[in-house]
């Protein structure tokens, strides 16, 4: 099977490509190296041999790649991945919308015109739903309530992909993924980011614990979210590759749901004595009911490893190895999510 990964140099894209290649798939990919230009990984990552380096909004080059490679499966990870970055200022908001929405439309048109029988696997986010206070059904028509400009782009992608599947007969699995943590999967080490834009909460907490800083909780810590370790994320992608959708399909991809306070308790059980610091929460979010369903992946054979403590222990040790690369100032929020027109710098 021929797999094309868009965003192959990224946090998930790199280990996914390496692992799939090692298990017998024909894998290639493209990346514009945007992430490298915006944040330095705490764990040093070598300059990798990326098969194709360009922006997927370049429709002509994307069409040529699709035609030359003729993929069976297209895994779309090539989006600006940060809610906080999208809320930083006007320019970051516009950049996020242009990159994510136009990039996905470019993919859809290239599929329609070049390889309409391919299966698109698109990485969305559980953040598309917000926290509605009711059970979140694994249903394409479940209402969306995005929690940032970034998540708005994911909702736009979802509607555009659904439309393309209805109108052109394309096939897509739209993955609503929880928060991923860890930096190793199946023997492959990937990048590790810790700042408020690109560092997911468990990764950031583990780094703080490794250098003896209090765990930086935004707000009161009652917010609940869905999580899964990096290795489980890769396992789920493989199951979806091997079991493609017939038309448009939604998949909720996560292992367990935890509140931020739950995560603190887990880390404190691994490393007793670590303190907690409650910081200003720039997001407009509250705790309460958060109960998403997840049936499709389990029906396909997903068996969560259930090893959050061992992943956290390993991640803390990794952060200790590279503690000299950790900037402690990035643990606390610096981006205000409420718009301040005085800070807007129009390009």
NUMAR-633360 format. One record per residue (C-alpha): residue number from 1; residue in three letters; chain; x, y, z. Coordinates in steps of 0.05 Angstrom, whole numbers, plus 5000, padded with zeros to 4 digits. Layout:
<tidos>
TIDO	NUM	ALA	A	X	Y	Z
...
</tidos>
This chain:
<tidos>
TIDO	1	UNK	A	5000	5000	5000
TIDO	2	UNK	A	5026	5069	4981
TIDO	3	UNK	A	5020	5121	5037
TIDO	4	UNK	A	5030	5195	5026
TIDO	5	UNK	A	5040	5235	5091
TIDO	6	UNK	A	5028	5310	5086
TIDO	7	UNK	A	5068	5340	5145
TIDO	8	UNK	A	5118	5284	5149
TIDO	9	UNK	A	5169	5324	5189
TIDO	10	UNK	A	5121	5338	5246
TIDO	11	UNK	A	5109	5313	5316
TIDO	12	UNK	A	5064	5256	5293
TIDO	13	UNK	A	5083	5254	5219
TIDO	14	UNK	A	5156	5235	5230
TIDO	15	UNK	A	5148	5174	5276
TIDO	16	UNK	A	5086	5152	5236
TIDO	17	UNK	A	5125	5152	5171
TIDO	18	UNK	A	5185	5116	5202
TIDO	19	UNK	A	5141	5062	5234
TIDO	20	UNK	A	5097	5050	5174
TIDO	21	UNK	A	5159	5043	5130
TIDO	22	UNK	A	5188	4992	5178
TIDO	23	UNK	A	5125	4950	5176
TIDO	24	UNK	A	5123	4943	5100
TIDO	25	UNK	A	5085	5003	5073
TIDO	26	UNK	A	5111	5045	5015
TIDO	27	UNK	A	5115	5114	5047
TIDO	28	UNK	A	5132	5183	5021
TIDO	29	UNK	A	5114	5252	5044
TIDO	30	UNK	A	5118	5327	5040
TIDO	31	UNK	A	5131	5383	5090
TIDO	32	UNK	A	5145	5457	5087
TIDO	33	UNK	A	5186	5455	5152
TIDO	34	UNK	A	5143	5509	5183
TIDO	35	UNK	A	5146	5479	5253
TIDO	36	UNK	A	5222	5480	5253
TIDO	37	UNK	A	5223	5554	5236
TIDO	38	UNK	A	5176	5572	5294
TIDO	39	UNK	A	5200	5532	5354
TIDO	40	UNK	A	5263	5493	5372
TIDO	41	UNK	A	5252	5422	5398
TIDO	42	UNK	A	5279	5410	5468
TIDO	43	UNK	A	5302	5341	5445
TIDO	44	UNK	A	5351	5355	5388
TIDO	45	UNK	A	5325	5329	5322
TIDO	46	UNK	A	5370	5319	5263
TIDO	47	UNK	A	5359	5350	5195
TIDO	48	UNK	A	5318	5294	5164
TIDO	49	UNK	A	5314	5274	5092
TIDO	50	UNK	A	5245	5299	5074
TIDO	51	UNK	A	5223	5270	5007
TIDO	52	UNK	A	5189	5334	4983
TIDO	53	UNK	A	5195	5404	5013
TIDO	54	UNK	A	5140	5452	4992
TIDO	55	UNK	A	5075	5482	5017
TIDO	56	UNK	A	5013	5441	4999
TIDO	57	UNK	A	4977	5505	4979
TIDO	58	UNK	A	5021	5502	4917
TIDO	59	UNK	A	4967	5467	4877
TIDO	60	UNK	A	5011	5453	4816
TIDO	61	UNK	A	5065	5417	4856
TIDO	62	UNK	A	5013	5379	4897
TIDO	63	UNK	A	4978	5355	4834
TIDO	64	UNK	A	5044	5332	4806
TIDO	65	UNK	A	5062	5294	4870
TIDO	66	UNK	A	4994	5260	4871
TIDO	67	UNK	A	5001	5241	4797
TIDO	68	UNK	A	5072	5216	4803
TIDO	69	UNK	A	5063	5176	4867
TIDO	70	UNK	A	4990	5154	4858
TIDO	71	UNK	A	4977	5143	4933
TIDO	72	UNK	A	4927	5093	4961
TIDO	73	UNK	A	4922	5132	5026
TIDO	74	UNK	A	4935	5206	5040
TIDO	75	UNK	A	4947	5225	5112
TIDO	76	UNK	A	4936	5300	5121
TIDO	77	UNK	A	4976	5327	5180
TIDO	78	UNK	A	5000	5390	5145
TIDO	79	UNK	A	4965	5443	5186
TIDO	80	UNK	A	4985	5497	5236
TIDO	81	UNK	A	4971	5456	5299
TIDO	82	UNK	A	4965	5507	5355
TIDO	83	UNK	A	4903	5538	5386
TIDO	84	UNK	A	4944	5588	5425
TIDO	85	UNK	A	4984	5609	5364
TIDO	86	UNK	A	4920	5624	5326
TIDO	87	UNK	A	4897	5669	5383
TIDO	88	UNK	A	4963	5706	5388
TIDO	89	UNK	A	4944	5765	5343
TIDO	90	UNK	A	4910	5784	5278
TIDO	91	UNK	A	4967	5759	5234
TIDO	92	UNK	A	4971	5691	5268
TIDO	93	UNK	A	4896	5683	5261
TIDO	94	UNK	A	4897	5699	5187
TIDO	95	UNK	A	4959	5655	5175
TIDO	96	UNK	A	4924	5597	5210
TIDO	97	UNK	A	4861	5603	5168
TIDO	98	UNK	A	4898	5611	5102
TIDO	99	UNK	A	4945	5554	5116
TIDO	100	UNK	A	4895	5504	5142
TIDO	101	UNK	A	4832	5517	5101
TIDO	102	UNK	A	4866	5531	5035
TIDO	103	UNK	A	4914	5474	5045
TIDO	104	UNK	A	4857	5425	5056
TIDO	105	UNK	A	4819	5451	4996
TIDO	106	UNK	A	4882	5442	4955
TIDO	107	UNK	A	4885	5369	4978
TIDO	108	UNK	A	4812	5357	4961
TIDO	109	UNK	A	4818	5386	4891
TIDO	110	UNK	A	4882	5347	4877
TIDO	111	UNK	A	4847	5283	4899
TIDO	112	UNK	A	4786	5296	4857
TIDO	113	UNK	A	4826	5311	4795
TIDO	114	UNK	A	4883	5261	4802
TIDO	115	UNK	A	4867	5203	4850
TIDO	116	UNK	A	4793	5203	4869
TIDO	117	UNK	A	4796	5131	4893
TIDO	118	UNK	A	4848	5146	4947
TIDO	119	UNK	A	4828	5146	5020
TIDO	120	UNK	A	4840	5212	5057
TIDO	121	UNK	A	4856	5209	5131
TIDO	122	UNK	A	4849	5279	5159
TIDO	123	UNK	A	4872	5299	5228
TIDO	124	UNK	A	4818	5340	5262
TIDO	125	UNK	A	4811	5354	5336
TIDO	126	UNK	A	4764	5338	5394
TIDO	127	UNK	A	4767	5413	5405
TIDO	128	UNK	A	4718	5421	5347
TIDO	129	UNK	A	4663	5403	5396
TIDO	130	UNK	A	4683	5446	5454
TIDO	131	UNK	A	4653	5423	5520
TIDO	132	UNK	A	4578	5420	5504
TIDO	133	UNK	A	4557	5390	5571
TIDO	134	UNK	A	4525	5329	5538
TIDO	135	UNK	A	4552	5264	5512
TIDO	136	UNK	A	4591	5276	5447
TIDO	137	UNK	A	4567	5225	5396
TIDO	138	UNK	A	4614	5196	5344
TIDO	139	UNK	A	4567	5225	5291
TIDO	140	UNK	A	4585	5267	5230
TIDO	141	UNK	A	4526	5313	5245
TIDO	142	UNK	A	4541	5326	5319
TIDO	143	UNK	A	4541	5402	5330
TIDO	144	UNK	A	4608	5436	5332
TIDO	145	UNK	A	4629	5491	5381
TIDO	146	UNK	A	4702	5507	5368
TIDO	147	UNK	A	4744	5536	5424
TIDO	148	UNK	A	4796	5577	5384
TIDO	149	UNK	A	4809	5605	5314
TIDO	150	UNK	A	4851	5542	5302
TIDO	151	UNK	A	4793	5498	5320
TIDO	152	UNK	A	4748	5540	5275
TIDO	153	UNK	A	4793	5521	5217
TIDO	154	UNK	A	4784	5448	5235
TIDO	155	UNK	A	4709	5456	5234
TIDO	156	UNK	A	4713	5490	5166
TIDO	157	UNK	A	4756	5432	5142
TIDO	158	UNK	A	4703	5382	5167
TIDO	159	UNK	A	4648	5417	5128
TIDO	160	UNK	A	4690	5423	5065
TIDO	161	UNK	A	4710	5350	5068
TIDO	162	UNK	A	4638	5327	5080
TIDO	163	UNK	A	4617	5369	5020
TIDO	164	UNK	A	4672	5339	4976
TIDO	165	UNK	A	4652	5269	4997
TIDO	166	UNK	A	4578	5282	4982
TIDO	167	UNK	A	4591	5318	4916
TIDO	168	UNK	A	4651	5282	4887
TIDO	169	UNK	A	4645	5214	4919
TIDO	170	UNK	A	4711	5220	4956
TIDO	171	UNK	A	4727	5177	5016
TIDO	172	UNK	A	4752	5206	5081
TIDO	173	UNK	A	4763	5188	5154
TIDO	174	UNK	A	4759	5252	5195
TIDO	175	UNK	A	4798	5239	5260
TIDO	176	UNK	A	4776	5279	5320
TIDO	177	UNK	A	4839	5267	5361
TIDO	178	UNK	A	4850	5281	5435
TIDO	179	UNK	A	4913	5312	5464
TIDO	180	UNK	A	4974	5269	5447
TIDO	181	UNK	A	5033	5262	5495
TIDO	182	UNK	A	5102	5230	5496
TIDO	183	UNK	A	5160	5235	5447
TIDO	184	UNK	A	5176	5162	5432
TIDO	185	UNK	A	5137	5110	5394
TIDO	186	UNK	A	5158	5042	5369
TIDO	187	UNK	A	5231	5059	5379
TIDO	188	UNK	A	5227	5126	5342
TIDO	189	UNK	A	5240	5191	5378
TIDO	190	UNK	A	5205	5254	5355
TIDO	191	UNK	A	5208	5327	5371
TIDO	192	UNK	A	5188	5354	5440
TIDO	193	UNK	A	5159	5424	5448
TIDO	194	UNK	A	5141	5455	5515
TIDO	195	UNK	A	5116	5525	5503
TIDO	196	UNK	A	5043	5546	5508
TIDO	197	UNK	A	5034	5544	5432
TIDO	198	UNK	A	5064	5477	5413
TIDO	199	UNK	A	5075	5440	5478
TIDO	200	UNK	A	5015	5397	5497
TIDO	201	UNK	A	4996	5398	5571
TIDO	202	UNK	A	5026	5331	5594
TIDO	203	UNK	A	5091	5344	5557
TIDO	204	UNK	A	5095	5412	5589
TIDO	205	UNK	A	5079	5385	5659
TIDO	206	UNK	A	5132	5330	5653
TIDO	207	UNK	A	5185	5381	5633
TIDO	208	UNK	A	5166	5425	5692
TIDO	209	UNK	A	5170	5365	5739
TIDO	210	UNK	A	5237	5345	5710
TIDO	211	UNK	A	5269	5412	5728
TIDO	212	UNK	A	5233	5420	5795
TIDO	213	UNK	A	5184	5473	5774
TIDO	214	UNK	A	5111	5472	5798
TIDO	215	UNK	A	5063	5443	5748
TIDO	216	UNK	A	5033	5503	5712
TIDO	217	UNK	A	4958	5494	5713
TIDO	218	UNK	A	4918	5545	5673
TIDO	219	UNK	A	4857	5563	5714
TIDO	220	UNK	A	4827	5519	5769
TIDO	221	UNK	A	4846	5454	5734
TIDO	222	UNK	A	4775	5426	5730
TIDO	223	UNK	A	4775	5426	5654
TIDO	224	UNK	A	4768	5356	5624
TIDO	225	UNK	A	4799	5335	5559
TIDO	226	UNK	A	4813	5270	5521
TIDO	227	UNK	A	4884	5243	5516
TIDO	228	UNK	A	4925	5187	5485
TIDO	229	UNK	A	4999	5170	5483
TIDO	230	UNK	A	5037	5179	5418
TIDO	231	UNK	A	5046	5105	5407
TIDO	232	UNK	A	4970	5094	5412
TIDO	233	UNK	A	4960	5150	5362
TIDO	234	UNK	A	5004	5114	5312
TIDO	235	UNK	A	4968	5048	5325
TIDO	236	UNK	A	4902	5082	5310
TIDO	237	UNK	A	4927	5111	5245
TIDO	238	UNK	A	4949	5042	5222
TIDO	239	UNK	A	4881	5012	5238
TIDO	240	UNK	A	4847	5067	5197
TIDO	241	UNK	A	4895	5056	5139
TIDO	242	UNK	A	4880	4982	5139
TIDO	243	UNK	A	4805	4994	5145
TIDO	244	UNK	A	4788	5052	5099
TIDO	245	UNK	A	4722	5090	5099
TIDO	246	UNK	A	4671	5078	5045
TIDO	247	UNK	A	4650	5152	5043
TIDO	248	UNK	A	4655	5203	5100
TIDO	249	UNK	A	4670	5176	5169
TIDO	250	UNK	A	4683	5208	5237
TIDO	251	UNK	A	4730	5174	5286
TIDO	252	UNK	A	4742	5197	5358
TIDO	253	UNK	A	4815	5180	5372
TIDO	254	UNK	A	4833	5180	5446
TIDO	255	UNK	A	4846	5133	5504
TIDO	256	UNK	A	4821	5166	5568
TIDO	257	UNK	A	4791	5231	5592
TIDO	258	UNK	A	4824	5268	5650
TIDO	259	UNK	A	4816	5335	5683
TIDO	260	UNK	A	4879	5377	5688
TIDO	261	UNK	A	4878	5365	5763
TIDO	262	UNK	A	4875	5290	5750
TIDO	263	UNK	A	4939	5296	5709
TIDO	264	UNK	A	4973	5333	5766
TIDO	265	UNK	A	4955	5277	5814
TIDO	266	UNK	A	4982	5224	5765
TIDO	267	UNK	A	5048	5262	5757
TIDO	268	UNK	A	5053	5272	5833
TIDO	269	UNK	A	5044	5197	5842
TIDO	270	UNK	A	5103	5185	5795
TIDO	271	UNK	A	5145	5241	5825
TIDO	272	UNK	A	5122	5256	5896
TIDO	273	UNK	A	5134	5326	5923
TIDO	274	UNK	A	5121	5364	5859
TIDO	275	UNK	A	5080	5426	5872
TIDO	276	UNK	A	5024	5457	5831
TIDO	277	UNK	A	5019	5529	5810
TIDO	278	UNK	A	4952	5557	5786
TIDO	279	UNK	A	4963	5608	5731
TIDO	280	UNK	A	4916	5655	5695
TIDO	281	UNK	A	4876	5617	5644
TIDO	282	UNK	A	4875	5656	5578
TIDO	283	UNK	A	4821	5610	5550
TIDO	284	UNK	A	4747	5618	5564
TIDO	285	UNK	A	4734	5548	5589
TIDO	286	UNK	A	4704	5514	5650
TIDO	287	UNK	A	4702	5445	5681
TIDO	288	UNK	A	4643	5400	5684
TIDO	289	UNK	A	4614	5343	5642
TIDO	290	UNK	A	4656	5319	5584
TIDO	291	UNK	A	4637	5251	5557
TIDO	292	UNK	A	4657	5236	5485
TIDO	293	UNK	A	4640	5168	5455
TIDO	294	UNK	A	4691	5125	5419
TIDO	295	UNK	A	4668	5062	5385
TIDO	296	UNK	A	4696	5059	5314
TIDO	297	UNK	A	4768	5047	5332
TIDO	298	UNK	A	4751	4995	5385
TIDO	299	UNK	A	4709	4959	5334
TIDO	300	UNK	A	4770	4959	5288
TIDO	301	UNK	A	4813	4928	5343
TIDO	302	UNK	A	4843	4987	5380
TIDO	303	UNK	A	4868	4964	5448
TIDO	304	UNK	A	4893	5022	5490
TIDO	305	UNK	A	4958	5007	5526
TIDO	306	UNK	A	4934	5043	5588
TIDO	307	UNK	A	5004	5061	5609
TIDO	308	UNK	A	5000	5136	5623
TIDO	309	UNK	A	5046	5129	5684
TIDO	310	UNK	A	5101	5093	5646
TIDO	311	UNK	A	5098	5144	5589
TIDO	312	UNK	A	5101	5201	5639
TIDO	313	UNK	A	5160	5168	5675
TIDO	314	UNK	A	5198	5160	5610
TIDO	315	UNK	A	5182	5231	5588
TIDO	316	UNK	A	5207	5260	5654
TIDO	317	UNK	A	5273	5222	5645
TIDO	318	UNK	A	5279	5248	5574
TIDO	319	UNK	A	5268	5319	5598
TIDO	320	UNK	A	5321	5310	5652
TIDO	321	UNK	A	5371	5289	5599
TIDO	322	UNK	A	5358	5354	5561
TIDO	323	UNK	A	5344	5399	5620
TIDO	324	UNK	A	5395	5451	5595
TIDO	325	UNK	A	5350	5461	5534
TIDO	326	UNK	A	5288	5476	5576
TIDO	327	UNK	A	5268	5549	5582
TIDO	328	UNK	A	5228	5552	5646
TIDO	329	UNK	A	5195	5618	5626
TIDO	330	UNK	A	5153	5583	5572
TIDO	331	UNK	A	5112	5542	5623
TIDO	332	UNK	A	5067	5600	5639
TIDO	333	UNK	A	5016	5632	5592
TIDO	334	UNK	A	5036	5695	5556
TIDO	335	UNK	A	4984	5700	5501
TIDO	336	UNK	A	4919	5734	5519
TIDO	337	UNK	A	4861	5705	5480
TIDO	338	UNK	A	4818	5768	5484
TIDO	339	UNK	A	4832	5813	5425
TIDO	340	UNK	A	4872	5877	5439
TIDO	341	UNK	A	4870	5921	5378
TIDO	342	UNK	A	4929	5962	5403
TIDO	343	UNK	A	4974	5901	5393
TIDO	344	UNK	A	4953	5886	5322
TIDO	345	UNK	A	5009	5894	5272
TIDO	346	UNK	A	4983	5889	5201
TIDO	347	UNK	A	5031	5861	5150
</tidos>
